[in-house]
């Protein structure tokens, strides 16, 4: 049981970060407003969690303009995808160990 814990990634202990990565694992990209709506977050809360994931290299942020409106889009990096898969596998092993 303890062995499974060593592969649990602390970056995904937050349900917000777990949710962001889960959405980005099944979507090629997701914009700020989509993530905010899907996860029922405030602008500031989402911004702080996406920044933390960016600093870890798990997601990238691309900013552009659509007309005069800014658009912020996030994508999971290969490193982020691998880290998330490893985290989920560790959780599954933990749940199966009894």
C-alpha positions as CSV (number, residue, x, y, z in Angstrom):
1,X,0.0,0.0,0.0
2,X,2.8,2.4,0.9
3,X,4.5,1.7,-2.4
4,X,1.5,3.2,-4.3
5,X,1.8,6.5,-2.4
6,X,5.3,7.2,-3.7
7,X,3.8,7.7,-7.2
8,X,1.0,10.0,-6.2
9,X,1.7,13.4,-7.6
10,X,1.2,16.2,-5.1
11,X,0.5,18.6,-7.9
12,X,-2.8,16.8,-8.5
13,X,-3.9,16.7,-4.8
14,X,-6.0,19.8,-5.5
15,X,-9.4,18.9,-7.0
16,X,-9.1,22.0,-9.2
17,X,-5.8,20.9,-10.7
18,X,-7.1,17.4,-11.1
19,X,-10.1,18.8,-12.9
20,X,-8.0,21.0,-15.2
21,X,-5.8,18.1,-16.2
22,X,-8.7,15.7,-16.6
23,X,-10.4,18.2,-19.0
24,X,-7.1,18.7,-20.9
25,X,-6.5,15.0,-21.2
26,X,-9.7,14.5,-23.2
27,X,-9.6,17.8,-25.1
28,X,-6.8,19.0,-27.3
29,X,-7.2,22.4,-25.8
30,X,-9.6,24.3,-23.5
31,X,-10.1,28.0,-23.2
32,X,-10.2,29.9,-19.9
33,X,-14.0,30.4,-19.9
34,X,-14.7,26.8,-20.7
35,X,-12.5,25.6,-17.8
36,X,-14.0,28.3,-15.5
37,X,-17.6,27.1,-16.3
38,X,-16.9,23.4,-16.2
39,X,-15.1,23.6,-12.8
40,X,-17.3,26.4,-11.3
41,X,-14.4,28.6,-10.5
42,X,-13.7,32.3,-10.1
43,X,-11.2,34.0,-12.5
44,X,-8.6,34.3,-9.8
45,X,-8.9,30.7,-8.5
46,X,-8.5,29.3,-12.0
47,X,-5.7,31.7,-12.8
48,X,-3.7,30.6,-9.8
49,X,-4.1,26.9,-10.4
50,X,-3.3,27.1,-14.1
51,X,-0.2,29.2,-13.3
52,X,1.0,26.5,-10.9
53,X,0.5,23.8,-13.5
54,X,2.3,26.0,-16.1
55,X,5.3,26.5,-13.7
56,X,5.5,22.7,-13.4
57,X,5.6,22.4,-17.2
58,X,2.3,20.3,-17.2
59,X,0.3,22.8,-19.3
60,X,1.0,25.6,-21.7
61,X,-1.0,28.8,-22.1
62,X,-1.5,30.6,-25.4
63,X,-3.0,34.0,-25.5
64,X,-4.5,35.6,-28.6
65,X,-7.2,38.0,-29.6
66,X,-10.5,37.2,-31.3
67,X,-11.6,40.5,-32.6
68,X,-10.9,42.8,-29.7
69,X,-11.5,40.1,-27.0
70,X,-8.6,38.3,-25.4
71,X,-8.7,34.5,-25.6
72,X,-6.6,32.3,-23.3
73,X,-6.2,28.7,-24.3
74,X,-4.5,25.9,-22.4
75,X,-3.0,22.6,-23.6
76,X,-1.5,19.7,-21.7
77,X,2.2,19.2,-22.4
78,X,3.6,15.7,-23.1
79,X,5.2,15.9,-19.7
80,X,1.9,16.9,-18.1
81,X,0.1,14.0,-19.8
82,X,2.7,11.5,-18.6
83,X,2.6,12.9,-15.0
84,X,-1.2,12.7,-15.0
85,X,-1.3,9.2,-16.3
86,X,1.2,8.1,-13.7
87,X,-0.8,9.8,-11.0
88,X,-4.0,8.0,-12.0
89,X,-2.2,4.7,-12.3
90,X,-0.9,5.2,-8.7
91,X,-4.4,6.0,-7.4
92,X,-5.7,2.8,-9.1
93,X,-3.0,0.7,-7.6
94,X,-3.6,2.2,-4.2
95,X,-7.4,1.5,-4.4
96,X,-6.7,-2.1,-5.5
97,X,-4.2,-2.8,-2.8
98,X,-5.9,-4.1,0.3
